[in-house]
Amino acid sequence: MKTLIVTLTLLLSGFGFVRAEPVKMIFDTDMGNDIDDAMALAMIHQLQRRGLVDLLAVTSTKDHPLSAAYIDALNTYYGYPDVPIGAVRDGAAQSEGKYNGQALKTDEDGNLLYPHDLKSGEDAPEAVSLIRKTLASEPDNSVMLVQVGFFTNFARLLDSKPDEHSDLDGKALIAKKVKELVMMAGAFQTIRYNTKHIEYNVKLDIPSAQRIAAEWPGPVVWSGYEIGIAAAYPWESIVEDYNYIDKHLIKESYLVYVPEHPHDRPTWDLTAALYAIFPDRGYFDLSPVGNVRVDDEGRTDFFEDKKKNSGNDRYLIMNEAQTERVREAFVQLCTERPATK
């Protein structure tokens, strides 16, 4: 019994259950382009329920009305229907996506399977305006920005002018309010023998990626393509661990997104969120401080700042033991029963 108690204590500590203040977070996502966005947001909600996260807003860089609708459906499914949602205007990706249509699914009586209020991103606030409003209302140096989609919204935030929410321009507002930017983007190791891998989130809006890499006025942590593919989500969990609910939103979305079965899907976006919430739990190591540059093709190159006087970029590193810990954390958190079910 004593061994069991010690083990449980260590597990709870590993998930960071004892913390003075929750992580204040804005989650920026291209919801609908890959299933890892949905799983990352589900994980965030499970940790929000434990008092470890204060999810201030979710913004979408996918310019389709159902992206925001799906976000609202997922927020509602996990017990947080009132989290503010912002939507990009004139964004880089405008297709519906494979699973955003789950927001419209109905039962035999015509009722939504996954009830929610926001039916279209066209009815949501513009993303940058919502981000500015949210940042302005928070204490200085307190907000973690987690970007797992394109660079569009945060690049526009960088360019934004003073408005009714703040007298500061975008760069000054970021410097004053943002603690750190954590993003799933780029590649910093060889990918399938390719030393010049062009990562999707970067290549969809290269000018915005270049702006952020060159001008962001604070610390940035990059979770590269190599991290998510190393800790792929086990297919067995999808078919076995979500059956406590008929038509589980995450399971149904995963099955719609992944056409080939079985398939262990990479967890790119989950890695960025996990680091943002638990930077000091040993899930990842960090590169030295340096600078990331984005070329005109979308390649990301890292240059160590050996003089330690100008760099603000680091990227995640994960060894084999950490990979197994990270994968297990994802399975345990994503498969936990939603509070509303």
Rosetta blueprint (number, residue, H / E / L):
1 M L
2 K H
3 T H
4 L H
5 I H
6 V H
7 T H
8 L H
9 T H
10 L H
11 L H
12 L H
13 S H
14 G H
15 F L
16 G L
17 F L
18 V L
19 R L
20 A L
21 E L
22 P L
23 V E
24 K E
25 M E
26 I E
27 F E
28 D E
29 T E
30 D L
31 M L
32 G L
33 N L
34 D L
35 I H
36 D H
37 D H
38 A H
39 M H
40 A H
41 L H
42 A H
43 M H
44 I H
45 H H
46 Q H
47 L H
48 Q H
49 R H
50 R L
51 G L
52 L L
53 V E
54 D E
55 L E
56 L E
57 A E
58 V E
59 T E
60 S E
61 T L
62 K E
63 D L
64 H L
65 P H
66 L H
67 S H
68 A H
69 A H
70 Y H
71 I H
72 D H
73 A H
74 L H
75 N H
76 T H
77 Y H
78 Y L
79 G L
80 Y L
81 P L
82 D L
83 V L
84 P L
85 I E
86 G E
87 A E
88 V L
89 R L
90 D L
91 G L
92 A L
93 A E
94 Q L
95 S L
96 E L
97 G L
98 K L
99 Y L
100 N H
101 G H
102 Q H
103 A H
104 L H
105 K L
106 T E
107 D L
108 E L
109 D L
110 G L
111 N L
112 L E
113 L L
114 Y L
115 P L
116 H L
117 D L
118 L L
119 K L
120 S L
121 G H
122 E H
123 D H
124 A L
125 P L
126 E E
127 A H
128 V H
129 S H
130 L H
131 I H
132 R H
133 K H
134 T H
135 L H
136 A H
137 S L
138 E L
139 P L
140 D L
141 N L
142 S L
143 V E
144 M E
145 L E
146 V E
147 Q E
148 V L
149 G L
150 F L
151 F L
152 T H
153 N H
154 F H
155 A H
156 R H
157 L H
158 L H
159 D H
160 S L
161 K L
162 P L
163 D L
164 E L
165 H L
166 S L
167 D L
168 L L
169 D L
170 G H
171 K H
172 A H
173 L H
174 I H
175 A H
176 K H
177 K H
178 V E
179 K E
180 E E
181 L E
182 V E
183 M E
184 M E
185 A L
186 G L
187 A L
188 F L
189 Q L
190 T L
191 I E
192 R L
193 Y L
194 N E
195 T L
196 K L
197 H L
198 I L
199 E L
200 Y H
201 N H
202 V H
203 K H
204 L L
205 D L
206 I H
207 P H
208 S H
209 A H
210 Q H
211 R H
212 I H
213 A H
214 A H
215 E H
216 W L
217 P L
218 G L
219 P L
220 V E
221 V E
222 W E
223 S E
224 G L
225 Y H
226 E H
227 I H
228 G H
229 I H
230 A H
231 A L
232 A L
233 Y E
234 P L
235 W H
236 E H
237 S H
238 I H
239 V H
240 E H
241 D L
242 Y L
243 N L
244 Y L
245 I L
246 D L
247 K L
248 H L
249 L H
250 I H
251 K H
252 E H
253 S H
254 Y H
255 L H
256 V H
257 Y H
258 V L
259 P L
260 E L
261 H L
262 P L
263 H L
264 D L
265 R E
266 P L
267 T L
268 W H
269 D H
270 L H
271 T H
272 A H
273 A H
274 L H
275 Y H
276 A H
277 I H
278 F L
279 P L
280 D L
281 R L
282 G L
283 Y L
284 F L
285 D E
286 L E
287 S L
288 P L
289 V L
290 G E
291 N E
292 V E
293 R E
294 V E
295 D L
296 D L
297 E L
298 G L
299 R L
300 T E
301 D E
302 F E
303 F E
304 E E
305 D L
306 K L
307 K L
308 K L
309 N L
310 S L
311 G L
312 N L
313 D E
314 R E
315 Y E
316 L E
317 I E
318 M L
319 N L
320 E H
321 A H
322 Q H
323 T H
324 E H
325 R H
326 V H
327 R H
328 E H
329 A H
330 F H
331 V H
332 Q H
333 L H
334 C H
335 T H
336 E L
337 R L
338 P L
339 A L
340 T L
341 K L
